[in-house]
Amino acid sequence: MTEPPVDSTRPADFLHQLSMALAAEHFYLSNIYMAQLPSQLSYWTARVLYDFIAEPGNNELSVKEGETVTVTNQSIGGGWIEAQNSKGDRGLVPEDYIEASNGNDAWSTWNTETDAKSTSDWVDNTQAAGAGGAWSSSVQEHPQAYQGPGSMDDEEWDDEWDDGRSSVGYAESEVGEEGAAPRSGAHGSTMKIKFPFQKAGPEAYLLAKFTPKGKDRLPIYVGEVGPVWLYPESQLECIVADPKKGSKMYGLKSYIEYQVTPSTTNRPVNHRYKHFDWLYERLLEKFGSAIPIPALPDKQVTGRFEEEFIKMRMERLQAWVTRMCRHPIVSNSEVFQLFLTYKDEKDWKMGKRRAEKDETVGVMIFSNIEPEAPDLEPAEVEQKCESFSKFTKAMDDGVKDLLSVGQEHWKRCTGPLQKEYQKIGKAFQNLASVFNSSGYQGEATLTDALTATGKTYEEIAQMFAEQPRKDLHFLIEINNEYKGLLGCFPDTISVHKAAIEKVKEGDKMVAMSKLTNQEKMTMVKRASTMSYTLQAEMNHFHSNRIYDYNSVMQLYLEEQVKFYETVSIANLAVQWMYALFFVLIELS
C-alpha cells in the first residue's frame, strides 16, 4: 500500500515530522555523548534521600524518600541527574537528593583521584608559579565544575537547569509557617557548582619571580581613616527589574530573565540567574583572595516560577548587585562592566571567553595593587590582621544573634501574638452576640461596645501579623546580607595569615640558603601590600556597615513608631467606646 505524500503545511504532518526529527536528534546526540563517557559512568542504582515533587512541563521526576532509582545520566549538569523509577518513568532529579546504594557512585573514584593529585610538595608548586623558592600550594577542582569553553561550548552551557539551593523568604525553621514565605526546597538543600579555579596559597605571589601585571592598576591611598581604595567621582548604580518568563528546548525548559540597567548607560541588558551565577564565580576567582565576594541568593529546586519567589529573588539580586556596584574595584572591573554593558550575544560570549582566560586571578590580584605608602613591618601586619579577624568574628556572632531574635519575633507576630488578639476579639464578639439574643431592650449600647471592642482587637491582630513585612523584613535582609559577607572574611583573612607565616619562615629559609636576602625582602614588601589591601577592605567594609545600619535602623524605628501610634489609636477607640457607654448609662 502506497503511503500518502507528506504535506508539511498540514498541522498533523508538521507535528509528525517535528517529533521524528527531535527523536532522531536525541538518539544521535545520546549515542555521541555516551560514547564519550568513561566506562565507569554506566547506569547505577541510588537511594532517594528526600521527597521531590516534579514541576509540570519541566521534564522532572517525582521521587520519595527511601525509594530506589536507577541513574541513567549523571552528566546533565547544573546540579541535576536523570533517573528512572521502578515504574519505568524517567526524568530529572536534583543530584543532592540521592546517594549511591552500594557505594557505586562513579564520581567517588574521580574525587579520590582528584584529591590524590591535588597536592604537591612546596618546591614543585613554587617553581610552577615561577618562584623557584621553597613553598607550594594545593590545587583543588571539583569534577562536576564548569570547565570553560574548551570542554563545553556556549550553546550547551546556555541551557537553563535552575537547580539546587532553595530560598524564598525565610526558612521555616527561621520564621515559621505563618511568617515570611518558607523555603520550598526539601530540608533547605544547598547545591552549588563551583568553577575550578586554582586556590593557590600566598607563596605563589610572595615568591613569584615575575608577577603578571594586569592592565588595571589598583592604587591604595592613606586617608583620614587609614588605607583606602580610590573611589570614583560618581558611584555606579544598577536597577534589577522587570522579570519575565521565557522558555527553550521547544518549551521543555523555562527560566526567568531580568532587566539590569546601569546608571552609566541607562540601557537595559537581559540576564538570567545563571548569568549572575557566572559573574559571581568570575568575581570570586579574580578577587576572592583580596576582597570578600558574598554569595548570590540561593537557587531553587521547586516553586521557582511562583510570584512570591520571583519577587524575593529579584529583591536579593538587586541587593547583591548594589553591593558590587558600591565596591570601587569590583564595579570598575572588566568582567563586571561586561555584565552590565554587553552589546549583543557575540559581545557577551567574547567577553566571557576573555574573562575565563584572565591570568591575574587568585593571589596574583595583589600584583596589581600599588599602595602609595611606606612598607609595613611584619609585626604591624600581623597585628592589623588579628584585630580585624576578632572584629569580624564578634560581628558575625552579633548578626546571627539579631537574626535569631528577629526571626523568633516574626514567628510570634504571625503566630501566637496574632492568635491571642484574635481570640480576645472573638470572645468579645461572641459575648455581644449572646447578649443580643436575650431580647432585652436597652442593652444595644453595651452590645455595640462589645462588638466594636472585638473588631478592634482583630484589627490589632492583623496589624501585628502584617508589621514584620514593613520593618523587620528589611532588618533581617540586611543582617542576612552581612551574615553572608562576614562568612567570606575567614577565607580572605586566612590568606593574609598564611602570608604572615611564610614571611616568618623566611628567616629560616635564608639561614638554610634556600632563600636569598633579596627574596626575603621581596616577601616582606609583598606581605605589606597584602596588609594594605586588607586594611583598605576593612575601611570599605566599615563605611558601608555604618551607612547600611544607619539606613535600615532609621526605617525600622520609623515604622515601629507608626505601628505603635496606630495601635494606640485603636486602643483609644476602645477606651472612647467604653467612656461613651458609661456616659449613656449615667444619662439613663
C-alpha positions in Angstrom: 0.0 0.0 0.0 1.4 3.3 -1.0 1.7 5.9 1.8 0.1 9.3 1.0 2.7 12.1 0.4 3.7 14.2 3.4 2.4 17.8 3.3 4.5 19.8 5.8 1.9 22.6 5.7 -0.7 20.4 7.4 -0.5 20.6 11.2 -0.6 16.8 11.7 2.2 16.2 9.2 4.3 19.0 10.5 4.0 17.8 14.1 4.9 14.2 12.9 8.0 15.5 11.2 9.0 17.6 14.2 8.5 14.6 16.5 10.6 12.3 14.3 13.3 15.0 13.9 13.5 15.5 17.7 13.6 11.8 18.3 16.4 11.3 15.8 18.4 14.2 17.2 18.0 12.9 20.7 19.1 9.4 19.7 22.1 10.8 17.7 23.3 13.1 20.5 22.8 10.5 23.2 24.9 8.0 21.3 27.7 10.5 20.7 27.6 11.6 24.3 27.5 8.1 25.8 30.4 7.1 23.6 32.5 9.9 25.1 31.7 8.9 28.7 34.3 6.9 30.6 33.3 3.2 31.1 32.7 3.6 34.8 29.9 6.1 34.2 27.3 3.4 33.5 23.9 3.1 35.0 23.8 2.6 38.7 21.2 2.4 41.5 20.7 5.1 44.1 18.6 5.7 47.2 16.5 8.8 47.4 17.3 10.9 50.5 14.4 13.5 50.3 11.0 13.8 48.7 11.0 15.7 45.5 7.9 16.8 43.6 8.3 17.4 39.9 7.0 20.6 38.3 4.7 20.0 35.3 6.4 20.8 32.0 10.0 20.7 33.3 10.9 17.1 32.4 11.4 16.3 36.1 10.7 13.1 38.0 8.8 12.9 41.4 10.6 10.7 43.9 10.0 9.8 47.6 12.5 9.4 50.4 13.8 5.8 50.6 12.8 5.0 47.0 15.4 3.2 44.8 16.0 4.7 41.4 18.4 4.0 38.5 20.6 6.8 37.5 20.6 6.9 33.7 22.6 10.1 33.1 24.6 11.9 35.7 26.2 14.4 33.4 23.2 16.7 32.8 24.9 19.5 34.7 23.7 22.3 36.9 23.0 20.1 39.9 20.6 17.6 38.1 20.8 14.0 37.1 18.5 11.9 35.0 16.9 8.9 36.8 14.4 6.2 36.2 12.0 4.8 38.8 10.7 1.3 39.2 7.7 2.0 37.0 10.0 3.0 34.1 9.3 6.7 34.4 12.3 8.8 33.6 13.1 12.4 34.4 15.4 14.9 36.1 16.1 14.8 39.9 18.4 17.1 42.0 21.6 15.2 42.4 21.9 16.1 46.1 18.6 14.3 46.7 20.1 10.9 46.1 23.1 8.8 47.1 24.6 5.7 45.6 23.1 2.5 47.0 26.2 0.3 47.2 29.0 2.8 47.0 28.9 2.6 43.2 28.9 6.4 42.6 31.3 6.9 39.7 32.2 10.4 41.0 33.7 8.9 44.2 36.6 7.4 42.2 37.1 10.8 40.4 37.0 12.7 43.7 39.6 10.3 45.2 41.9 10.6 42.2 41.5 14.4 42.2 42.3 14.7 45.9 45.3 12.5 45.4 46.6 14.7 42.7 45.6 18.0 44.3 48.7 18.4 46.5 52.4 18.5 45.7 55.5 19.5 47.6 56.3 23.2 48.2 59.3 23.3 45.9 57.5 21.9 42.8 54.5 24.2 43.2 56.6 27.3 43.8 58.6 26.6 40.7 55.4 26.2 38.8 54.4 29.6 39.9 57.7 31.0 38.7 59.2 31.4 42.1 62.0 28.9 42.3 61.7 29.0 46.1 60.7 26.7 48.9 56.9 26.6 49.1 54.0 25.4 47.1 50.2 25.4 47.1 47.4 22.9 46.8 45.2 23.0 43.7 41.7 21.7 44.1 39.0 21.2 41.5 35.5 19.8 41.5 35.0 17.1 38.8 31.5 18.4 38.1 32.5 22.1 37.9 32.1 24.0 34.7 35.3 23.5 32.6 35.1 26.6 30.4 34.7 26.9 26.7 37.2 24.2 25.9 35.1 21.4 27.2 31.6 22.8 26.8 30.5 25.2 24.1 28.4 28.2 24.9 25.2 26.8 23.4 25.5 23.8 25.8 26.1 25.9 28.8 23.3 28.2 27.9 20.7 25.5 28.8 18.9 26.5 31.9 18.9 24.0 34.7 17.9 26.2 37.6 18.8 23.8 40.4 19.8 23.3 43.9 19.8 25.8 46.6 16.4 27.0 47.8 15.3 30.2 49.2 12.1 32.1 49.2 11.6 34.4 52.1 13.0 32.8 55.3 13.4 29.2 56.3 10.6 27.6 58.2 13.0 27.0 61.0 13.8 30.7 61.0 10.3 32.2 60.7 7.6 29.6 60.8 4.6 28.6 58.8 2.8 32.0 59.0 5.8 34.3 58.8 7.7 35.2 55.7 7.4 32.7 52.9 9.1 29.4 53.9 11.9 27.8 51.8 10.5 25.4 49.2 13.4 23.1 48.9 13.4 20.0 51.0 15.5 20.4 54.1 16.9 23.6 52.8 19.2 21.6 50.5 22.1 23.5 49.0 23.6 22.6 45.7 26.3 25.0 44.4 28.5 24.3 41.4 31.9 25.9 41.7 34.3 26.9 39.0 37.5 25.0 39.1 39.9 27.9 39.7 43.1 27.2 41.4 43.2 28.2 45.1 46.9 28.9 45.3 48.5 29.9 48.6 50.1 33.3 49.2 53.5 32.0 48.3 52.6 31.9 44.7 52.5 35.7 44.9 55.1 36.2 47.6 57.9 34.2 45.9 57.0 34.6 42.2 60.0 36.0 40.3 57.8 37.6 37.7 54.3 38.6 38.8 51.8 39.1 35.9 50.7 42.7 35.7 47.2 43.2 34.7 46.2 46.3 32.7 44.3 47.6 35.8 46.4 49.4 38.4 44.7 49.3 41.7 46.1 52.1 43.9 45.6 52.4 47.7 45.9 55.8 49.4 46.2 56.7 53.1 43.3 58.8 54.1 41.9 60.0 57.5 40.8 56.5 58.5 43.9 54.8 57.1 44.4 52.9 53.8 41.5 53.3 51.3 40.7 52.4 47.8 40.5 55.0 45.1 36.8 55.7 44.7 35.2 57.1 41.5 33.7 60.6 41.5 30.2 59.2 41.0 29.0 55.9 42.3 27.7 53.3 39.8 24.1 52.3 40.3 22.1 49.5 38.8 18.4 48.6 38.7 17.3 44.9 38.6 13.7 44.8 37.4 11.0 43.5 35.1 11.3 39.7 35.5 9.9 37.8 32.5 9.4 34.1 32.0 11.0 32.5 28.9 11.4 29.0 27.6 13.7 27.0 25.3 14.1 23.4 24.0 10.6 23.6 22.5 9.2 24.7 25.8 10.7 21.8 27.8 12.7 24.2 30.0 11.7 27.5 31.4 13.6 30.3 33.0 13.2 33.8 34.4 15.0 36.7 32.8 15.7 40.1 34.5 16.4 43.5 33.1 19.6 45.1 34.5 20.0 48.8 33.9 23.3 50.6 34.9 23.3 54.3 35.5 26.3 54.8 33.2 24.4 53.8 30.0 20.7 53.7 31.1 20.5 50.9 28.6 18.9 47.7 29.9 20.5 44.3 29.4 18.8 41.0 30.0 20.2 38.3 32.3 19.1 35.0 33.7 20.0 33.7 37.1 22.8 31.6 35.7 24.5 34.7 34.2 24.5 36.2 37.7 26.0 32.9 38.9 28.7 33.1 36.2 29.5 36.6 37.2 29.8 35.6 40.9 32.2 32.8 40.1 34.4 35.1 38.0 34.5 37.8 40.7 35.2 35.1 43.3 38.0 33.7 41.2 39.6 37.1 40.4 39.2 39.0 43.7 38.3 36.4 46.3 41.8 36.3 47.9 41.7 40.1 48.5 38.0 41.1 48.5 35.2 39.2 50.1 32.6 38.4 47.4 29.3 37.5 49.1 27.3 34.6 47.6 24.2 35.1 45.4 20.8 34.5 46.8 20.0 30.8 46.8 18.9 28.7 43.8 15.6 26.9 43.9 14.5 23.4 43.2 10.8 23.8 43.2 8.5 26.8 43.1 10.9 28.9 41.1 8.2 30.4 39.0 5.9 31.4 41.8 5.3 35.1 42.0 6.5 35.5 45.6 9.7 33.6 45.0 10.5 35.7 41.8 9.9 38.9 43.8 12.1 37.8 46.6 14.9 36.6 44.3 14.8 39.9 42.4 15.0 41.9 45.6 18.0 39.9 46.7 19.7 40.1 43.3 19.2 43.8 43.5 20.9 43.9 46.9 23.8 41.8 45.6 24.3 43.9 42.5 24.1 47.1 44.6 26.8 45.9 46.9 29.0 45.0 44.0 28.4 48.5 42.4 29.5 50.1 45.7 32.9 48.5 45.6 35.3 50.7 43.6 37.5 47.7 42.4 34.7 45.2 41.6 32.4 47.8 39.9 35.2 49.0 37.6 36.5 45.6 36.7 36.2 44.4 33.1 34.1 41.4 33.9 31.5 43.4 35.9 31.3 46.0 33.1 30.8 43.3 30.6 27.9 42.0 32.6 26.3 45.5 32.6 27.1 46.8 29.2 27.4 44.0 26.7 26.0 45.0 23.3 24.8 41.7 21.8 25.2 37.9 22.1 28.5 37.9 20.3 29.9 40.6 22.5 28.7 38.7 25.6 30.3 35.4 24.5 33.6 37.0 23.5 33.7 38.8 26.9 33.0 35.6 28.7 35.9 33.8 27.0 38.2 36.8 27.7 37.3 36.7 31.4 37.8 33.0 31.7 41.3 33.3 30.3 42.3 36.0 32.7 45.6 35.1 34.4 45.5 37.8 37.1 43.3 35.8 39.5 43.6 34.4 43.0 46.5 35.7 45.0 48.0 37.2 41.8 45.5 40.0 42.1 47.8 41.5 44.7 50.4 42.1 41.9 48.1 44.9 40.5 47.8 46.6 43.9 50.1 49.6 44.5 49.9 51.1 48.0 51.1 54.7 48.0 52.6 54.4 51.5 55.7 53.1 53.1 56.1 49.3 53.7 54.7 48.0 56.9 56.7 45.9 59.4 55.7 42.2 59.6 54.7 42.7 63.3 52.4 45.5 62.4 50.9 43.5 59.5 50.1 40.6 61.9 48.5 43.0 64.5 46.2 44.6 61.9 45.2 41.2 60.6 44.4 39.8 64.0 42.5 42.9 65.1 40.1 42.7 62.1 39.8 38.9 62.5 38.5 39.4 66.0 36.1 42.1 65.0 34.5 40.2 62.1 34.1 37.1 64.3 32.4 39.2 67.0 30.2 41.0 64.5 29.3 37.6 62.9 28.1 36.4 66.3 26.1 39.6 66.9 24.4 39.4 63.5 23.4 35.8 64.0 22.0 36.7 67.4 19.9 39.5 66.0 18.7 37.3 63.2 17.7 34.6 65.7 15.8 37.1 67.8 14.2 38.9 64.8 13.1 35.6 63.3 11.6 34.5 66.6 9.8 37.8 66.9 8.4 37.4 63.4 7.1 34.0 64.3 5.4 35.4 67.4 3.8 38.3 65.4 2.4 36.0 62.8 1.6 33.1 65.2 0.9 33.3 69.0 0.6 37.0 69.3 -1.8 37.4 66.3 -3.9 34.4 67.5 -4.0 35.8 71.1 -5.5 39.1 69.9 -7.9 37.3 67.5 -9.1 35.1 70.4 -9.7 38.2 72.6 -11.6 39.9 69.8 -13.6 36.8 69.0 -14.5 36.4 72.7 -15.9 39.9 72.9 -17.9 39.5 69.8 -19.3 36.1 71.0 -20.4 37.7 74.2 -22.1 40.6 72.3 -23.9 38.0 70.2 -25.1 36.2 73.3 -26.4 39.5 74.8 -28.2 40.3 71.6 -30.0 37.0 71.8 -31.6 37.9 75.2 -34.3 40.1 73.6 -34.0 42.5 76.5 -34.4 46.1 75.4 -31.9 48.8 76.4 -28.6 47.0 76.0 -27.8 47.9 72.4 -25.2 50.4 73.6 -23.5 47.6 75.6 -23.5 45.1 72.8 -22.3 47.7 70.3 -19.4 48.5 72.6 -18.5 44.8 73.0 -18.7 44.2 69.2 -16.6 47.3 68.5 -14.0 46.2 71.1 -13.8 42.7 69.5 -13.3 44.1 66.0 -10.6 46.5 67.3 -8.7 43.5 68.8 -9.0 41.7 65.5 -7.6 44.7 63.7 -4.7 44.8 66.1 -4.1 41.1 65.5 -3.9 41.8 61.7 -1.6 44.8 62.3 0.8 42.6 64.3 0.8 40.0 61.6 1.5 42.5 58.8 4.0 44.7 60.6 7.1 42.5 60.2 7.0 42.9 56.4 7.1 46.6 56.8 10.1 46.9 59.1 11.5 43.6 60.4 11.8 42.2 56.9 14.4 44.9 55.9 16.3 44.4 59.2 16.5 40.7 58.6 17.5 41.2 55.0 20.4 43.5 55.8 21.6 41.1 58.5 21.3 38.2 56.1 23.5 40.1 53.7 26.1 40.8 56.3 26.0 37.3 57.6 26.9 36.2 54.0 29.6 38.9 53.7 31.1 38.1 57.1 31.2 34.4 56.2 33.7 35.3 53.4 36.2 37.1 55.7 37.7 33.9 57.3 39.0 32.8 53.9 40.2 36.2 53.0 41.9 36.7 56.3 43.4 33.2 56.2 45.3 34.2 53.0 46.9 37.1 54.9 47.7 34.9 58.0 49.3 32.3 55.7 51.4 35.1 54.1 52.5 36.3 57.6 53.6 32.7 58.5 55.5 32.4 55.2 57.3 35.7 56.0 58.2 34.3 59.5 59.6 31.2 57.9 61.6 33.3 55.5 64.4 33.8 58.1 64.8 30.0 58.5 64.9 29.6 54.7 67.6 32.3 54.4 69.6 30.5 57.1 69.3 27.2 55.2 70.3 29.0 52.0 67.0 28.2 50.4 66.2 31.9 50.0 68.4 34.9 49.4 68.1 38.1 51.5 66.7 39.9 48.5 64.0 37.3 48.1 63.2 37.6 51.8 62.9 41.4 51.4 60.6 41.0 48.4 58.4 38.7 50.5 58.2 41.3 53.3 57.3 44.1 50.8 54.6 41.9 49.2 53.2 40.9 52.5 52.9 44.7 53.3 51.0 45.1 50.0 48.6 42.4 51.1 48.2 44.1 54.5 47.3 47.4 52.9 44.8 45.6 50.8 43.2 44.1 53.9 43.1 47.4 55.6 41.6 49.2 52.6 38.9 46.4 52.5 38.4 46.8 56.3 37.8 50.5 55.9 35.5 50.0 52.9 33.5 47.4 55.0 33.2 49.7 58.0 32.0 52.7 55.9 29.4 50.5 54.2 28.4 48.9 57.5 27.7 52.3 59.2 25.7 53.5 56.2 23.7 50.3 55.9 22.8 50.0 59.5 22.0 53.8 59.8 19.6 53.4 56.9 17.9 50.3 58.0 17.6 51.3 61.7 16.1 54.6 60.6 13.5 52.8 58.5 12.8 50.2 61.2 12.3 52.7 64.0 10.1 55.0 61.9 7.9 52.1 61.0 7.8 50.9 64.6 6.7 54.4 65.7 3.9 54.4 63.1 2.8 51.0 64.2 2.5 51.7 67.9 0.8 55.1 67.1 -1.8 53.1 65.1 -2.2 50.5 67.8 -2.6 53.4 70.3 -5.3 55.0 68.2 -7.1 51.6 68.1 -6.8 51.3 71.9 -8.1 54.9 72.2 -11.1 53.9 70.1 -11.9 51.1 72.6 -11.5 53.5 75.5 -13.7 56.1 73.8 -16.4 53.5 73.2 -16.4 52.4 76.8 -16.4 56.1 78.0 -19.4 56.7 75.8 -21.1 53.6 77.2 -20.7 54.7 80.8 -21.9 58.2 79.9 -25.1 56.7 78.4 -25.6 54.5 81.4 -25.5 57.6 83.7 -27.8 59.6 81.5 -30.3 56.7 81.5 
